[in-house]
């Protein structure tokens, strides 16, 4: 008589299989293979170099510059009272007169004059800013049925062309000044380089992790600079299509970047502050703080007037060299629009630098110009030579 096989549920069979596997490997659970220290250290070094290679390079450069400055400054002078007279042996109860000859010896040596000047370092003060005439609203151009997001000036300085949004999620356009290249930046976290003659996509500049909100181009290096909502500014090599360096000083999204028309410098705008940089390596110059708004756009003219436009409709005018905020304006809202539609989306100076053209959320284009009747006596500079306190980042 055959013995009937006892039937079990699938749950019971799976549980028994797990128990057998557990019993089999339980004895070897603590017998892990030894860790290879060499391989582990190599893995850590490779990973650190891959993730923080540029940071390591910057640290080495800063250390090299520090050593170079220390070598140029020379050794620190000895403190008063540590001359050779005091180091001579004397009896325990002898009274040694105090004779400070260290300053006399240093004065006799012409090579140590720089050391004396290095002892007393005066705190740097802000230079007096250049006077700029205040700006006023000159003309309002109405007729749009929606937000005016961007504006461009025709090379002949006669025609204003405007573009209202893009269905392809392109946030910024730029033309290279010397070659037939078009640059675009968009919501796909990339910037693209196009050949205008063949319409071919030459390079796709990848590296940003969020929307690339602005792209600008110039003839000298770096030829391309982008700003992104990932709070970084990147400098690009146009020929290779690769990033030269990444500026991570901003703490919030960067919405606009602008070149100075004469100096080899550029500025970037973010809700935390406006920062000035020097080309070609992106050296940080100074912060321009005080525009407490989401900064959508920047513009600068050859006279050194930097203008920042905020999402709340405010315009701040700065002296480029000193960072002095000499004027603040609130853009008037067009009659019939809500007060919340007082945002400034984009701005540009005309080719003469005497007219500022802005596009705003109240569906208008506004043109500003300098007040011809203003003088340095009627609008003096409210400047105090305070001690210059520049942030390191």
C-alpha positions as CSV (number, residue, x, y, z in Angstrom):
1,X,0.0,0.0,0.0
2,X,1.5,3.2,-1.2
3,X,2.0,6.0,1.3
4,X,0.2,9.2,0.5
5,X,2.3,12.3,0.1
6,X,1.2,15.0,2.4
7,X,0.4,18.1,0.6
8,X,1.5,21.5,1.9
9,X,0.7,25.0,1.0
10,X,3.1,27.1,-1.1
11,X,3.7,29.4,1.9
12,X,4.8,26.4,4.0
13,X,7.2,25.1,1.3
14,X,8.7,28.5,0.8
15,X,9.2,28.9,4.5
16,X,10.9,25.5,4.8
17,X,13.2,26.4,1.9
18,X,14.2,29.7,3.6
19,X,14.9,27.8,6.8
20,X,17.2,25.3,5.1
21,X,19.1,28.2,3.4
22,X,19.4,30.0,6.7
23,X,20.7,26.9,8.5
24,X,23.2,26.3,5.6
25,X,24.8,29.7,5.6
26,X,24.4,30.6,9.3
27,X,27.7,28.9,10.2
28,X,29.6,31.0,7.7
29,X,27.9,34.3,8.4
30,X,30.8,35.8,10.3
31,X,33.6,34.4,8.1
32,X,33.8,37.3,5.6
33,X,36.7,37.6,3.3
34,X,39.5,40.0,4.6
35,X,39.4,43.6,3.3
36,X,42.3,44.5,1.0
37,X,43.5,47.8,2.3
38,X,45.3,48.7,-0.9
39,X,42.3,48.1,-3.0
40,X,40.1,50.0,-0.6
41,X,42.4,53.0,-0.5
42,X,42.6,53.0,-4.3
43,X,38.9,52.9,-4.5
44,X,38.5,55.9,-2.1
45,X,41.2,57.9,-4.0
46,X,39.6,57.3,-7.4
47,X,36.2,58.2,-6.1
48,X,37.4,61.3,-4.4
49,X,39.3,62.4,-7.4
50,X,36.3,61.8,-9.7
51,X,33.8,63.7,-7.4
52,X,36.1,66.5,-6.0
53,X,39.0,66.7,-8.5
54,X,38.4,70.4,-9.3
55,X,38.1,71.2,-5.6
56,X,41.5,69.5,-5.0
57,X,43.0,71.5,-7.8
58,X,41.6,74.8,-6.4
59,X,43.0,74.0,-2.9
60,X,46.5,73.3,-4.4
61,X,46.4,76.6,-6.3
62,X,45.4,78.6,-3.2
63,X,48.2,77.0,-1.2
64,X,50.7,77.7,-3.9
65,X,49.5,81.4,-4.0
66,X,49.8,81.6,-0.2
67,X,53.3,80.3,-0.2
68,X,54.2,82.7,-3.0
69,X,52.8,85.7,-1.1
70,X,54.7,84.6,2.0
71,X,57.9,84.3,0.0
72,X,57.5,87.8,-1.4
73,X,56.7,89.3,2.0
74,X,59.7,87.8,3.6
75,X,60.1,86.6,7.2
76,X,58.3,88.5,10.0
77,X,60.5,90.9,12.0
78,X,61.5,89.8,15.5
79,X,59.4,91.3,18.4
80,X,60.9,94.2,20.3
81,X,63.4,93.2,23.0
82,X,64.7,90.0,21.4
83,X,68.0,91.3,20.2
84,X,71.4,89.7,20.7
85,X,72.1,91.9,23.8
86,X,69.4,90.1,25.7
87,X,70.6,86.6,24.7
88,X,74.0,87.2,26.2
89,X,74.6,85.2,29.4
90,X,74.3,87.0,32.7
91,X,74.5,86.2,36.4
92,X,71.4,85.1,38.3
93,X,71.3,88.3,40.4
94,X,72.6,90.7,37.7
95,X,70.5,93.6,36.5
96,X,70.5,93.7,32.7
97,X,69.4,97.1,31.3
98,X,66.6,96.9,28.7
99,X,67.9,98.1,25.4
100,X,65.7,97.8,22.4
101,X,67.9,98.1,19.3
102,X,65.8,96.0,17.0
103,X,64.1,99.0,15.4
104,X,67.5,100.8,15.0
105,X,69.0,97.7,13.3
106,X,66.0,97.4,10.9
107,X,66.2,101.1,10.0
108,X,69.8,100.7,9.0
109,X,69.0,97.9,6.6
110,X,67.3,99.0,3.5
111,X,66.2,95.5,2.6
112,X,64.0,95.3,5.6
113,X,61.9,98.3,4.9
114,X,59.2,96.2,3.4
115,X,59.0,94.2,6.6
116,X,58.2,97.3,8.6
117,X,55.4,98.3,6.2
118,X,54.0,94.8,6.4
119,X,53.7,95.1,10.2
120,X,51.1,97.9,10.1
121,X,48.6,97.0,7.4
122,X,45.8,99.5,6.9
123,X,42.4,98.1,6.3
124,X,41.3,98.6,2.7
125,X,38.6,101.2,2.1
126,X,36.0,101.4,-0.6
127,X,37.1,103.8,-3.4
128,X,34.8,106.7,-4.1
129,X,32.2,105.6,-6.7
130,X,31.9,107.4,-10.0
131,X,28.9,109.7,-10.2
132,X,26.1,108.6,-12.6
133,X,23.1,110.5,-13.5
134,X,19.8,109.1,-12.2
135,X,17.6,107.3,-14.7
136,X,13.9,108.0,-15.4
137,X,11.1,106.4,-17.3
138,X,11.1,107.7,-20.9
139,X,8.5,105.8,-22.9
140,X,6.0,102.9,-22.5
141,X,5.2,100.6,-25.4
142,X,1.9,98.7,-24.9
143,X,0.0,96.3,-27.1
144,X,1.0,92.8,-26.1
145,X,-1.7,90.5,-24.9
146,X,0.6,88.5,-22.5
147,X,3.9,88.7,-20.7
148,X,6.8,90.1,-22.6
149,X,9.6,87.8,-21.8
150,X,12.6,89.0,-23.9
151,X,13.9,91.8,-26.1
152,X,16.7,92.3,-28.6
153,X,18.2,95.3,-30.3
154,X,18.8,95.4,-34.0
155,X,22.5,96.1,-34.9
156,X,21.6,99.3,-36.6
157,X,20.1,100.5,-33.3
158,X,16.7,101.2,-35.0
159,X,14.4,98.2,-34.6
160,X,13.3,96.5,-31.4
161,X,12.5,92.8,-31.8
162,X,10.7,90.9,-29.1
163,X,9.9,87.2,-28.7
164,X,7.1,85.8,-26.5
165,X,8.1,82.5,-25.0
166,X,9.1,79.2,-26.7
167,X,7.1,76.0,-26.9
168,X,10.4,74.0,-27.1
169,X,11.3,75.1,-23.6
170,X,14.3,77.2,-24.8
171,X,15.0,79.8,-22.1
172,X,17.9,81.7,-23.6
173,X,19.5,82.5,-27.0
174,X,22.8,84.1,-27.8
175,X,24.7,84.8,-31.0
176,X,28.5,84.5,-31.2
177,X,30.0,87.9,-32.1
178,X,32.5,86.7,-34.6
179,X,31.5,83.3,-36.0
180,X,28.2,82.0,-37.4
181,X,27.2,80.1,-34.2
182,X,23.9,80.2,-32.3
183,X,23.7,79.2,-28.7
184,X,20.5,78.0,-27.0
185,X,19.8,77.0,-23.4
186,X,16.7,75.3,-22.1
187,X,14.9,73.3,-19.5
188,X,16.6,70.0,-20.4
189,X,19.6,71.1,-18.4
190,X,21.8,71.5,-21.5
191,X,23.1,74.3,-23.7
192,X,23.4,73.6,-27.4
193,X,25.8,75.0,-30.1
194,X,24.3,75.3,-33.6
195,X,26.0,76.1,-36.9
196,X,23.7,78.7,-38.5
197,X,24.9,77.8,-42.0
198,X,24.1,74.1,-41.9
199,X,21.6,74.1,-38.9
200,X,23.7,71.3,-37.4
201,X,24.0,70.7,-33.7
202,X,27.8,71.1,-33.1
203,X,28.0,70.6,-29.4
204,X,25.6,69.7,-26.6
205,X,27.0,71.2,-23.4
206,X,26.0,68.9,-20.5
207,X,26.9,69.2,-16.9
208,X,24.2,71.3,-15.3
209,X,21.6,69.4,-13.2
210,X,18.7,71.8,-13.6
211,X,17.3,74.3,-16.0
212,X,19.9,76.3,-17.9
213,X,18.3,79.8,-17.7
214,X,20.9,81.9,-19.5
215,X,23.7,81.6,-22.0
216,X,26.1,84.4,-23.3
217,X,29.0,84.4,-25.7
218,X,32.0,86.5,-26.5
219,X,35.0,86.4,-28.8
220,X,37.7,85.8,-26.1
221,X,38.0,82.9,-23.7
222,X,35.8,81.7,-22.2
223,X,33.7,82.1,-25.2
224,X,30.5,80.6,-23.6
225,X,29.2,81.1,-20.1
226,X,25.9,79.6,-18.8
227,X,23.9,80.1,-15.6
228,X,21.5,77.5,-14.2
229,X,18.9,76.9,-11.6
230,X,21.3,74.5,-10.0
231,X,23.0,77.6,-8.5
232,X,26.1,77.2,-10.6
233,X,27.8,79.2,-13.4
234,X,29.9,77.2,-15.9
235,X,32.6,78.4,-18.3
236,X,32.9,76.4,-21.5
237,X,35.5,75.8,-24.1
238,X,33.7,76.3,-27.5
239,X,36.2,74.3,-29.5
240,X,36.2,71.2,-27.3
241,X,32.6,71.5,-26.2
242,X,33.6,70.9,-22.5
243,X,33.4,72.8,-19.3
244,X,36.5,74.7,-18.2
245,X,35.4,75.3,-14.6
246,X,32.2,75.5,-12.4
247,X,31.6,78.4,-10.1
248,X,29.6,77.2,-7.1
249,X,29.6,80.5,-5.0
250,X,25.9,81.2,-5.5
251,X,23.5,79.6,-3.0
252,X,20.4,80.0,-5.1
253,X,19.4,79.7,-8.8
254,X,21.3,81.9,-11.3
255,X,18.9,83.5,-13.7
256,X,21.1,85.8,-15.7
257,X,24.7,86.4,-16.6
258,X,26.1,89.5,-18.5
259,X,29.4,90.5,-19.9
260,X,30.9,94.0,-19.3
261,X,31.2,95.6,-22.8
262,X,34.8,96.9,-22.2
263,X,36.3,95.0,-19.3
264,X,37.2,91.3,-19.4
265,X,34.6,90.6,-16.6
266,X,31.1,89.4,-16.2
267,X,28.4,89.4,-13.5
268,X,25.8,86.8,-12.4
269,X,22.5,87.5,-10.7
270,X,20.8,85.4,-8.1
271,X,18.3,86.0,-5.2
272,X,21.2,85.8,-2.7
273,X,23.3,88.6,-4.4
274,X,25.0,89.8,-7.6
275,X,28.5,88.6,-8.1
276,X,31.3,89.9,-10.3
277,X,33.9,87.7,-11.9
278,X,37.0,88.1,-13.9
279,X,37.8,86.2,-17.1
280,X,39.2,83.9,-18.2
281,X,39.4,81.7,-15.1
282,X,36.3,83.0,-13.3
283,X,38.1,84.7,-10.4
284,X,35.6,86.1,-7.9
285,X,35.8,89.9,-7.5
286,X,33.1,91.2,-5.2
287,X,29.4,90.9,-4.1
288,X,26.8,93.4,-4.9
289,X,24.2,92.9,-2.1
290,X,21.0,94.8,-1.4
291,X,18.6,93.8,-4.2
292,X,16.4,91.6,-2.1
293,X,14.3,90.0,-4.8
294,X,14.4,87.2,-7.4
295,X,16.8,88.8,-9.9
296,X,15.6,87.9,-13.4
297,X,17.9,90.0,-15.6
298,X,21.0,92.1,-15.7
299,X,22.4,94.7,-18.1
300,X,25.5,96.9,-18.2
301,X,26.6,99.8,-20.4
302,X,30.0,101.0,-21.4
303,X,29.8,103.8,-18.7
304,X,29.9,101.2,-16.0
305,X,26.2,101.3,-15.0
306,X,25.0,97.9,-14.0
307,X,21.2,97.4,-13.8
308,X,19.4,94.5,-12.1
309,X,15.7,93.8,-12.6
310,X,13.7,91.9,-10.0
311,X,10.6,89.8,-10.0
312,X,8.8,92.4,-7.9
313,X,9.3,95.1,-10.5
314,X,12.3,96.8,-8.8
315,X,15.3,98.2,-10.7
316,X,18.6,98.7,-9.0
317,X,21.4,100.8,-10.6
318,X,24.9,100.0,-9.5
319,X,28.4,101.5,-10.1
320,X,30.3,98.6,-11.7
321,X,33.7,99.4,-10.3
322,X,32.8,99.9,-6.6
323,X,29.5,98.1,-6.4
324,X,27.7,101.2,-5.0
325,X,23.9,101.2,-5.4
326,X,23.2,104.7,-6.5
327,X,19.6,104.4,-7.5
328,X,16.5,102.3,-6.9
329,X,13.3,102.4,-9.0
330,X,9.9,100.7,-8.8
331,X,8.6,100.1,-12.3
332,X,5.1,101.6,-12.6
333,X,2.3,99.1,-13.5
334,X,0.3,99.8,-16.6
335,X,-3.2,101.0,-15.8
336,X,-5.6,98.0,-15.8
337,X,-2.9,95.6,-14.6
338,X,-2.6,94.1,-11.1
339,X,0.1,95.2,-8.8
340,X,1.5,91.6,-8.8
341,X,2.3,92.0,-12.5
342,X,5.1,94.4,-11.8
343,X,7.9,91.9,-12.7
344,X,10.9,92.7,-14.9
345,X,11.6,89.8,-17.1
346,X,14.5,91.0,-19.3
347,X,16.4,94.1,-20.2
348,X,19.0,95.4,-22.6
349,X,20.9,98.6,-23.3
350,X,20.7,99.9,-26.9
351,X,24.0,100.2,-28.8
352,X,24.7,103.7,-27.5
353,X,24.2,102.7,-23.9
354,X,22.0,105.7,-23.3
355,X,18.6,103.9,-23.4
356,X,17.6,101.0,-21.2
357,X,14.8,98.8,-22.6
358,X,12.9,96.5,-20.2
359,X,10.1,93.9,-20.8
360,X,7.7,93.3,-18.0
361,X,4.8,91.3,-16.7
362,X,2.3,94.0,-17.3
363,X,2.5,93.3,-21.0
364,X,4.5,96.4,-21.8
365,X,8.0,97.4,-23.0
366,X,9.5,100.3,-21.1
367,X,12.4,102.6,-22.1
368,X,14.5,104.4,-19.5
369,X,17.1,107.2,-20.0
370,X,19.3,109.4,-17.9
371,X,17.9,112.5,-16.4
372,X,19.5,115.3,-18.4
373,X,18.7,117.9,-15.7
374,X,20.4,116.1,-12.9
375,X,23.9,117.2,-11.7
376,X,26.2,116.0,-9.0
377,X,25.0,118.9,-6.8
378,X,21.3,118.1,-7.2
379,X,21.8,114.3,-6.8
380,X,25.0,113.9,-4.6
381,X,26.5,110.5,-3.9
382,X,25.5,109.2,-0.5
383,X,28.9,107.6,0.0
384,X,30.8,106.9,3.2
385,X,34.3,105.5,3.1
386,X,33.6,102.5,5.2
387,X,36.0,99.7,5.7
388,X,35.7,97.3,2.8
389,X,34.4,94.0,3.9
390,X,34.3,91.6,1.0
391,X,33.0,88.1,1.4
392,X,35.1,85.2,0.3
393,X,32.2,83.5,-1.5
